[in-house]
Amino acid sequence: MREAVSRMTRWLKKNMWWRLLSLAIATLIWMTVASEPEMATLISVPVQYQQPGDDLEVTSRLVETVQLETRGLSGRLRELANSRTAVVLDFSKVTGPGERTFDITRAQTNLPRGVDLLRASPAQLHFQFEQRETRNVPVVLRFVGALPKGTRLKSFEAIPPTKEIVGPSSKVRRVDRVTTDPVDLAVVRVEHPRAETTAYISEPQVRFVSVPQVTVKMVLK
């Protein structure tokens, strides 16, 4: 028994300085953290959206940023400036068309540990979802300028003559045609009367399924 106590005493004495050093470091860290004041700050963060299902479209205006009032130790709050804090809304759980409201809570943020969310402004975001629809619409060509004297435009065609568009159902149904950027006849080569232009959709929430480029084939006389 005395031998065991003796060995324990020698082991404690052998590691005493390391133990005291570890205790001192731990005490210093605790005193540093304990002395930090708890503060609140207001930060502007981006809103990120996880896309809804393949057959749904968002027709509401997407909010780009929200204001978050946060609270935490001053050191933690300083770290927010270098962090990629964002509000993430999961649209993948929306299963059908209609209206949906999303509350902005801490669960929707990636705030670092030790930082609390006091409130968000706005506290909720409201969206309208519609069924996605596609359709083919005719391409309408536009021309400006004049051909060389003695030459006239006998006929012309757009290649392709139609373009496939896609978007929210109510928006797609408003689009009955797409127009092109004007083709300048003054620069058309008489020996090779072709031109390249770009089609344009006036409805901002509707887009082309493929590239918007159009080839214009002309017959001159």
ABEGO torsion letter per residue (X at the ends): XAAAAAAAAAAAAAAAAAAAAAAAAAAAAAAAAAABBBBBBBBBBBBBBBBBBAABBBABBBBABBBBBBBEBAAAAAAAAABBBBBBBBAAABABBEBBBBBBBAAABABBBGBBBABBOBABBBBBBBBBBBBBBBBBBBBBEBBBBGBBBABBBBOBABBBBBEBAAAAAABABBBBBBBBAAABBAABBBBBBBBBBABAABBBABBABBBBBBBBX
